[in-house]
Amino acid sequence: MSEQMYITLNNSVSMPMAGIGTFLLNPDEAEASVLSALKNGYRLIDTANAYVNEKAVGRGMRKSGLDRKEIFLETKLWPSFYEQADAVEKTLERLGTDYIDLLLIHQPSGNYVAGYRLMEKAYKEGKVRAIGLSNFNQEQIREILSICEVKPAILQTEVHPYYQEQSLKEFLDSQGMVIQAWYPLGHGDKGLLAEPVFEKLGKKYGKTSAQIILRWHLQAGNVVIPGSKNPDHIRANFDLFDFALTDAEMAQIAELDQNKRYYTSTPEMLRRYAEMVPPVDTQK
């Protein structure tokens, strides 16, 4: 089997389906994780203004020695920057690159329409290859679709076997949008990893429960970005391409859906996000 799986976005850009996330990693950890991931064959890296590790991610990419064109770099604009005309330019500066492969609006908070307009402008100027949304619900996505000039290509949101988002995925499919899963392993929920179906399939394929879950995502059409600073986990989270689940096994996993999520945003949280200014100018 191929070493990586790709998905084609609605503007014909090709995106790797398995990548590494850098949420909650400090700069030293983020740099080391990016370097480790790229050495192990990953080509998709996810960061965000709010993670305050964009500079470190850029360093890890450069230290890898890979050509910039080989890496699919994704980052997210934070709400307090949505109305800053130079938000994209400053993001590029921190990352030390002249273009971003995928730029997302991080939260449906503050003046997110202004943020979306910034991304559209950057897209038209060739500074961004694709744009999308993160943590938006169906109603908010419809609002963007009704006003956008450049269609969002991706929705990054919580998805895992306990929270499969089937109706949202059907809606996204109808709009030519791809789903990208954060918390793809259920936020480290030991109960999810211990589900008998994953243990059984793990034995059959010689894989861990986490690898079975990540493979399920890929075959379900979900782009995954599990985060890790452990080199062994980073390696294991990419060792997904030498087996495939059967249709019957995919159906068994579909039955685990409990509509159970680990993160729920509230109007109060969204209000706070718009006021919070990440210390990006002081990052290492």
Disulfide bonds with the S-S distance in Angstrom:
none
